[in-house]
């Protein structure tokens, strides 16, 4: 549902239901993170720090 493989959190041994829900609630949906990096990061090859 959040772009994670089945069992990513629920198949973790020793992690109870409340902790699973906390982990999912505090997580970042991978597709959202990828889009943010796409939008916010400068294009490769245009970094002023690499010029010299």
Secondary structure, DSSP 8 states (H G I E B T S, - for coil): --S--TTTTTT-TT--HHHHHHHHHHS--HHHHHHHHHHHS--TT--GGG--
